[in-house]
Structures are given as structure tokens and as C-alpha cells.
Amino acid sequence: MRPLLKKTLLLLFVACTLGVLALVVFPGLKYEIYRRLPPDIRWDISYAVTDKFVVGMVYFVERGDQLLMVRHTYQDKWALPGGWVERHESFEESARRELNEELSVHLDDFEVLEVNKVPRSGIINIAIRGRLQDEEVAIRDSEIFGYRFFDLDKLPDNVIYTHKPYIQRYLQEHARRSQAGGIPDAISPEVPGIELPESEVPEGDTETGESAGADNPAP
């Protein structure tokens, strides 16, 4: 039995060695083999050998000239609603799913604003904007402490630092479109934001927005 095992291992070694030599001598051979593989196997190979990225989303939910912002239980600053893209989802499908799951929010006038690679990380963030579709806004996610709609010219200063650049670019683009007449007058439902009383604001919050709280760089 052992001699047969040795012979089998030797044949496998020789076959692998010859295969590697063939790929070295004929570099185009590997592409020809790859081309003839079934699509599912080609996808698995491509997925295994390429860099991986996690795709995050930040959402600009508009109500007229107001913007929806949320407070999370683990942060003492305001943030844009956010989420992650699941496998096989489009950007729009992911946005609609996340916003519905977290805030029962539905959007019209959906638009991708920017795609941004987060430096020194395997994260790509997608900024999405849309207008509030109906009156229903209800917190469904236990990690969201509260929400408010802010006038665009009265956005809070105490915003997590990772979202500030997105908000700045959003405001610049909004101002540009307004001057160009590219933003139609919106008929927006009156949705009351949750005014967070001082007694319910997470400890460490200040009027100036300076806080020792953690700024998690997640969407």
C-alpha cells in the first residue's frame, strides 16, 4: 500500500511541476484556461485573488431645505444616517433597505452624489441624496438615540468628523444647483423631528460640539 501511495504522490508532484513550468514558459496559457472555466468558477477565482473593499453609505435625506441627522447611542455627536451595502445589492437597493430598517424612511428623487475611497482603509463610501417620500419617520434601530431635521443654514457644529467633509461638499453642490435653478420647489410633508432635551443628551455633549466622545469612522 505504501509503495502505491508514494507513486501517487510522486506523480502528483511531477504533474504540478510540469504545470507550473508550462505556465512560466507559456504565460498566455493561464488566461486561456481561465477563459474556458465556467463563469461561477471564474468569479470565485477573481474574488479570491483581488483586494476586498467594504462599501459604506451615507444618506442625505432632504425635507425641503432641511436635512435629516441622527444621534447614535454610542456617539455624543450628530451624524448622517448610514449603512452598508450587502452582496448583490445596488446602491439604490441598499439605501432603501437601510433607511427603511433604521428609520422607516422612503425616498424619492434618488441620486448618487459621490464615491469616495477612505484613506488607509479597505472602505469605499457612497454618498446618496433623496427627498422624503412620506410622513412616516420612526426609529426602528436600537442604536439610534434620536433624530432631527435641521435647516441647511443651521446645521449643528457637533457632527462626527468623518461626515463633515461629505456635508461640506453637499452644501457646496446644493448652493451651486440653487444658483443654477437646478433644484425644484419641493412639496414636503411636515415631519416633526425629535427635540432631544438636555437631560436626554448623552453625557459629554457641549454647545460648541467639542467633546471627548469617540468619533467612530463608520457610516
C-alpha positions in Angstrom: 0.0 0.0 0.0 2.8 2.4 0.9 4.6 2.0 -2.5 1.3 2.9 -4.3 0.9 6.0 -2.1 4.5 7.0 -2.8 4.0 6.6 -6.5 0.8 8.6 -6.4 2.4 11.4 -4.6 5.3 11.4 -6.9 3.0 11.6 -10.0 1.2 14.5 -8.4 4.4 16.3 -7.7 5.6 15.8 -11.3 2.3 16.9 -12.7 2.3 20.0 -10.6 5.8 20.8 -11.5 5.1 20.4 -15.2 2.0 22.5 -14.9 4.0 25.4 -13.2 6.7 25.1 -15.9 4.1 25.2 -18.6 2.6 28.4 -17.2 6.0 30.0 -16.9 7.1 29.1 -20.4 3.7 29.9 -21.9 2.3 32.8 -19.9 -0.8 33.1 -22.1 -1.9 29.6 -21.2 -3.3 30.6 -17.8 -5.6 33.1 -19.5 -6.8 30.5 -22.0 -7.5 28.1 -19.2 -9.3 30.8 -17.2 -11.4 31.8 -20.2 -12.7 28.2 -20.6 -13.8 27.9 -17.0 -17.5 28.2 -16.1 -18.5 31.8 -15.1 -19.2 30.8 -11.4 -15.6 29.4 -11.1 -14.1 32.4 -12.8 -16.0 34.7 -10.3 -14.8 32.7 -7.3 -11.2 32.9 -8.6 -11.4 36.6 -9.2 -12.9 37.2 -5.8 -10.2 35.2 -4.1 -7.2 36.9 -5.7 -8.4 40.5 -5.7 -8.4 43.2 -3.0 -11.5 43.3 -0.9 -13.5 46.5 -0.1 -16.3 47.2 2.3 -18.9 49.6 0.8 -20.4 52.0 3.2 -23.2 54.5 2.6 -24.0 58.0 3.9 -27.5 59.3 3.3 -28.6 62.9 2.7 -32.4 62.7 3.4 -33.9 66.0 2.4 -37.2 67.6 3.6 -37.5 70.8 1.6 -34.5 72.9 2.8 -33.9 70.6 5.8 -31.6 67.7 6.3 -32.2 64.6 8.5 -29.5 63.9 11.0 -29.4 61.2 13.8 -27.8 60.6 17.2 -26.5 57.2 18.0 -26.3 55.7 21.4 -22.6 55.1 21.1 -21.7 58.7 20.0 -22.3 62.1 21.5 -22.4 64.0 18.2 -24.8 64.2 15.2 -24.3 62.1 12.1 -25.8 61.4 8.8 -27.8 58.2 8.6 -25.6 55.4 7.2 -25.3 51.8 6.4 -23.5 49.1 4.4 -24.1 47.5 1.0 -24.8 43.8 1.1 -23.6 41.5 -1.5 -25.6 41.6 -4.8 -27.3 44.9 -3.8 -27.3 48.0 -6.0 -26.7 51.4 -4.3 -30.3 52.3 -4.5 -31.5 48.9 -3.1 -29.1 49.2 -0.2 -30.2 52.8 0.6 -33.9 51.9 0.5 -33.4 48.8 2.7 -31.2 50.5 5.3 -33.3 53.7 5.7 -36.5 51.6 5.9 -34.9 49.3 8.5 -33.5 52.1 10.7 -36.0 54.9 10.3 -38.9 53.8 8.2 -37.8 56.3 5.7 -38.7 56.1 2.0 -37.0 58.3 -0.6 -37.9 59.9 -4.0 -35.5 61.7 -6.4 -32.7 59.2 -5.6 -29.2 60.3 -6.6 -25.6 59.1 -6.1 -23.5 62.2 -5.1 -20.0 60.8 -4.8 -17.9 57.6 -4.4 -15.0 58.1 -2.1 -12.2 55.7 -1.0 -11.4 56.2 2.7 -7.7 56.7 3.0 -5.6 53.9 4.6 -8.6 51.6 4.8 -10.5 49.0 2.8 -13.7 51.1 2.9 -15.4 52.8 0.0 -18.1 55.3 1.0 -21.1 56.2 -1.3 -22.9 59.4 -0.6 -26.6 59.3 -1.5 -29.3 62.0 -1.5 -33.0 61.8 -1.8 -36.2 63.6 -0.8 -38.5 62.3 1.9 -41.3 60.4 0.3 -44.0 60.3 3.0 -44.7 61.4 6.5 -43.6 58.3 8.4 -40.3 58.6 10.3 -39.9 56.1 13.1 -36.8 54.8 14.8 -36.5 51.1 14.3 -32.8 50.6 15.1 -31.9 50.4 18.8 -28.6 52.1 18.1 -30.3 55.3 17.1 -31.0 57.6 20.1 -32.9 60.3 18.2 -33.2 62.3 15.0 -33.9 65.9 13.9 -34.4 67.8 10.7 -32.1 70.8 10.5 -32.3 73.8 8.2 -29.4 73.7 5.8 -28.1 77.1 7.1 -28.4 75.9 10.7 -26.7 72.5 10.8 -25.1 71.6 14.1 -21.5 72.1 14.7 -21.1 68.9 16.8 -21.0 66.5 13.8 -18.7 63.4 13.7 -15.5 64.4 11.9 -15.8 61.7 9.3 -19.1 63.1 8.0 -18.1 66.8 7.9 -16.3 66.6 4.5 -19.4 65.0 2.9 -21.6 67.7 4.4 -19.4 70.5 3.2 -19.3 69.1 -0.3 -23.1 68.5 -0.2 -23.7 72.1 0.8 -21.4 73.5 -1.9 -23.2 71.4 -4.6 -26.6 72.4 -3.2 -25.7 76.1 -3.4 -24.4 75.6 -6.9 -27.6 74.0 -8.0 -29.8 76.5 -6.3 -28.0 79.4 -8.1 -28.4 77.5 -11.4 -32.1 76.8 -10.7 -31.5 73.1 -10.7 -33.4 72.3 -7.5 -37.2 72.3 -8.0 -39.6 73.6 -5.3 -40.5 70.7 -3.2 -43.8 70.0 -1.5 -42.5 68.3 1.6 -44.6 66.7 4.4 -44.4 68.2 7.9 -42.4 65.6 9.8 -41.6 66.7 13.3 -38.0 66.0 14.4 -37.4 64.7 17.9 -36.1 67.5 20.0 -33.6 66.0 22.3 -34.0 67.5 25.8 -30.8 68.4 27.7 -31.5 65.6 30.2 -31.6 63.0 27.4 -28.4 64.1 25.5 -25.6 61.6 26.0 -23.1 62.7 28.6 -20.1 64.7 27.2 -22.1 66.8 24.7 -21.5 70.5 24.7 -23.0 73.5 23.0 -19.8 74.0 20.9 -19.7 70.4 19.8 -16.3 69.8 21.4 -16.4 66.5 23.2 -14.2 63.7 24.3 -16.6 61.2 22.9 -15.5 58.6 20.3 -16.0 59.5 16.6 -16.4 56.1 15.0 -15.5 56.4 11.4 -18.4 54.2 10.3 -21.0 55.5 8.0 
